[in-house]
């Protein structure tokens, strides 16, 4: 039986992104210099940060007036009070605030450290917020790319998140367009003919993680293309990866 | 700049594994029929279940006498009381027991649903436990494979785990040998020359997730080989991915 391998291509050559930049055009230009040719059902994985920069989701820290709560926390843990205030403002619910770490639920519904607010790969004195609506951004990028390449594609906007109980961050899918983010094995049978239960795989998160392996935080490669994954192409949104409150055992 | 792509090859042809089977030999035989040739620094990702089966970590449910607690929980949630008892016995700490779901810490230190006890891809009337020591199993497999192939390799023993706040399971690394499971960017600089903080990536988990994309629960493909990932080969163990209790904000 011939089984398809998956390939994960890093895409370099994206310039430093500025607010208002046409990200789709810059991605296509970067892909023109790659040693592969974009094909139908390729999945573009884009680091959240370049999407945020193109959207202008950049905050000058000296425009932030920290609240008393932010000042106190910052003093206790040696943080920048303006950054703490920004994290609190981007949060709709604090999940944990301990050991100098703020885990909160963002306005989008993501549970992560610092509400996704980040100062690495940002200009000094600024912080970068998550995209306003990662699914909408993924859809807009997909529409442009599919038109340019005249082919069905997938787009994932990804960021690295920590996890409870496990060390290290992994890349996960915030915004998704063009593919089903979950693969549902329920009702299918295992190799022994028994019905599989409760097996839904977060393939979009696994694709994001696979892409991170070639992206590299330090190397400035915020783009990867994944080819050959057996996916359900067509529709799908990243918000389906967010567990609804009534199923959350860790509220 | 030429950047290396990563390839993820599925490996089919592994027979149904029985207790005492020589897993290394069976993997090598499966690889002989693959359409790629194993090379130095290839990473073998092996589903936990075949390792457990080879170790004989199979429990006949009719040997289990359920405790009153197990009987009560099973009645409340429509579960098999023997299976519930087995989950409780494999747990050293219950993290959550709600909505019919048991999240616990296994004797190894993994926090997951049902202590990793699984009945899918198991014979009727039996359940499969996690490997006794996934790192030791990974090391034993690596030693055999490196000897056979006369090349440095990596081995990851993986299982699909759920996550709080996110829907769907992703494959993670339980046992690791031959590669560093964490990539540490702390002290390195970002594209703008600023020092990166708190960025440690769980590359072994990302490799496990990448492998899952070709493995497929229903298709009986418990093996994948990943080539081209820029990893620190040599030493490393999966238990370094387990967050120590004193850093756990979710106890």
Interface residues (C-beta under 8 A of the other chain):
Chain A: X1 X2 X3 X4 X5 X6 X7 X8 X9 X10 X12 X16 X35 X36 X96 X98 X99 X101 X103 X105 X110 X111 X119 X120 X121 X122 X123 X124 X160 X163 X164 X165 X166 X167 X168 X169 X170 X171 X172 X181 X182 X183 X185 X188 X189 X190 X191 X192 X194 X196 X197 X199 X200 X201 X202 X203 X205 X206 X207 X209 X210 X212 X213 X214 X216 X217 X218 X219 X220 X221 X229 X230 X240 X241 X242 X243 X247 X248 X249 X250
Chain B: X1 X2 X3 X4 X5 X6 X7 X8 X9 X10 X12 X16 X35 X36 X96 X98 X99 X101 X103 X105 X110 X111 X119 X120 X121 X122 X123 X124 X160 X163 X164 X165 X166 X167 X168 X169 X170 X171 X172 X181 X182 X183 X185 X188 X189 X190 X191 X192 X194 X196 X197 X199 X200 X201 X202 X203 X205 X206 X207 X209 X210 X212 X213 X214 X216 X217 X218 X219 X220 X221 X229 X230 X240 X241 X242 X243 X247 X248 X249 X250
